[in-house]
Amino acid sequence: AGGGAVASKPAATAGAWGGLVLNSRQRALFESVTVTAQESASLRQHGFFVDVISLTAGEATLASGPPSVEGSETWEEAVRKVYEQHCRSLQQQVQAADGRAVELQLAVQQSADLRREQEEVKQKLLGEVENKHAQLERVSEDIATTRRSYDTQLAMLTEHLCNLSVRLSEKDESLASLQAQ
């Protein structure tokens, strides 16, 4: 009884693996056969590439079923075509993804270069703004110093003018008193 159980397990396992392989083949076949020319054009519009390897109706039927001893070469050919089509599709998708990755890398590099250039320009402009602020501060200081100097000079001139006016008044009074005598 123990030997029978051991013998049935490998048979069940082989059947499960065979079903899995058959299901995988059928999926690959049906996926490739179901793409029509219209669907292919639609897929191409959206960035997918579909390269169809033509299978005859007999090859499609042969590839979807289990292999037979007498037709193993034609079955292998049909299955090979299905897998070739699937491989080509995957290769094209990889190439498209690689192309897109290269485009994105270039875009990222250009953006990084542009950002670096803009940062340099920004730093240069900030330096110029700081220089202009320092220059403005110096000019404002010079104006304030000049104003104080003018105010001081104006005060001195006003005082001198007042002194001259007082002296002139005194001289006018002296002259008037001398004339009156």
BELWO-V469454 format. One record per residue. N is the residue number from 1. RES is the residue in one small letter. SS is DSSP state (helix for helix, strand for strand, loop for the rest). PSI is psi in whole degrees, 0 to 359 (999 if undefined). OMEGA is omega in whole degrees, -180 to 180 (none if undefined). Layout:
BEGIN
{{N;RES;SS;PSI;OMEGA} {N;RES;SS;PSI;OMEGA}}
END
This chain:
BEGIN
{{1;a;loop;322;180} {2;g;helix;324;-180} {3;g;helix;323;180} {4;g;helix;322;-179} {5;a;helix;321;-180} {6;v;helix;320;-179} {7;a;helix;326;-177} {8;s;helix;331;179} {9;k;helix;312;179} {10;p;helix;325;179} {11;a;helix;319;179} {12;a;helix;320;179} {13;t;helix;316;179} {14;a;helix;321;178} {15;g;helix;320;180} {16;a;helix;316;179} {17;w;helix;319;178} {18;g;helix;319;178} {19;g;helix;321;179} {20;l;helix;315;179} {21;v;helix;317;-180} {22;l;helix;316;178} {23;n;helix;320;178} {24;s;helix;317;179} {25;r;helix;316;-179} {26;q;helix;319;178} {27;r;helix;313;180} {28;a;helix;319;-179} {29;l;helix;311;-177} {30;f;helix;324;177} {31;e;helix;319;-178} {32;s;helix;327;-178} {33;v;helix;331;-174} {34;t;loop;354;180} {35;v;loop;112;179} {36;t;loop;172;179} {37;a;helix;321;179} {38;q;helix;317;178} {39;e;helix;322;178} {40;s;helix;316;179} {41;a;helix;319;179} {42;s;helix;317;179} {43;l;helix;321;179} {44;r;helix;323;178} {45;q;helix;326;-178} {46;h;loop;12;175} {47;g;loop;4;177} {48;f;loop;144;180} {49;f;loop;129;-179} {50;v;loop;115;178} {51;d;loop;111;-174} {52;v;loop;125;171} {53;i;loop;123;-175} {54;s;loop;131;173} {55;l;loop;134;175} {56;t;loop;164;180} {57;a;helix;323;179} {58;g;helix;320;180} {59;e;helix;322;179} {60;a;helix;316;178} {61;t;helix;317;-178} {62;l;helix;317;-177} {63;a;helix;335;-177} {64;s;helix;344;-179} {65;g;loop;177;178} {66;p;loop;155;-179} {67;p;loop;147;174} {68;s;loop;154;-175} {69;v;loop;314;-175} {70;e;loop;335;-178} {71;g;loop;31;-174} {72;s;helix;326;-179} {73;e;helix;315;179} {74;t;helix;324;176} {75;w;helix;314;179} {76;e;helix;321;179} {77;e;helix;316;180} {78;a;helix;316;179} {79;v;helix;320;178} {80;r;helix;317;180} {81;k;helix;319;179} {82;v;helix;313;-179} {83;y;helix;325;175} {84;e;helix;316;179} {85;q;helix;316;180} {86;h;helix;318;179} {87;c;helix;317;179} {88;r;helix;318;178} {89;s;helix;315;179} {90;l;helix;320;179} {91;q;helix;319;180} {92;q;helix;322;177} {93;q;helix;320;178} {94;v;helix;316;178} {95;q;helix;317;178} {96;a;helix;317;179} {97;a;helix;319;177} {98;d;helix;317;178} {99;g;helix;316;179} {100;r;helix;321;179} {101;a;helix;319;178} {102;v;helix;316;178} {103;e;helix;315;-180} {104;l;helix;321;178} {105;q;helix;317;178} {106;l;helix;318;179} {107;a;helix;319;179} {108;v;helix;317;180} {109;q;helix;317;178} {110;q;helix;319;179} {111;s;helix;319;179} {112;a;helix;318;178} {113;d;helix;315;179} {114;l;helix;317;179} {115;r;helix;317;180} {116;r;helix;316;178} {117;e;helix;316;180} {118;q;helix;324;178} {119;e;helix;320;178} {120;e;helix;316;179} {121;v;helix;318;180} {122;k;helix;314;180} {123;q;helix;320;178} {124;k;helix;314;180} {125;l;helix;321;177} {126;l;helix;321;177} {127;g;helix;318;178} {128;e;helix;320;178} {129;v;helix;316;179} {130;e;helix;318;178} {131;n;helix;318;-180} {132;k;helix;321;177} {133;h;helix;318;179} {134;a;helix;318;178} {135;q;helix;317;179} {136;l;helix;319;179} {137;e;helix;317;179} {138;r;helix;316;180} {139;v;helix;318;178} {140;s;helix;320;178} {141;e;helix;318;178} {142;d;helix;318;179} {143;i;helix;316;180} {144;a;helix;319;179} {145;t;helix;316;179} {146;t;helix;317;179} {147;r;helix;316;179} {148;r;helix;319;180} {149;s;helix;315;178} {150;y;helix;319;179} {151;d;helix;318;179} {152;t;helix;313;180} {153;q;helix;319;179} {154;l;helix;319;178} {155;a;helix;318;179} {156;m;helix;318;179} {157;l;helix;321;178} {158;t;helix;315;180} {159;e;helix;317;179} {160;h;helix;320;179} {161;l;helix;319;178} {162;c;helix;316;179} {163;n;helix;315;178} {164;l;helix;320;179} {165;s;helix;317;179} {166;v;helix;315;-179} {167;r;helix;321;179} {168;l;helix;320;177} {169;s;helix;317;180} {170;e;helix;317;-179} {171;k;helix;321;178} {172;d;helix;319;179} {173;e;helix;319;179} {174;s;helix;317;-179} {175;l;helix;320;180} {176;a;helix;321;179} {177;s;helix;328;177} {178;l;helix;323;180} {179;q;helix;327;180} {180;a;helix;340;-178} {181;q;loop;999;none}}
END
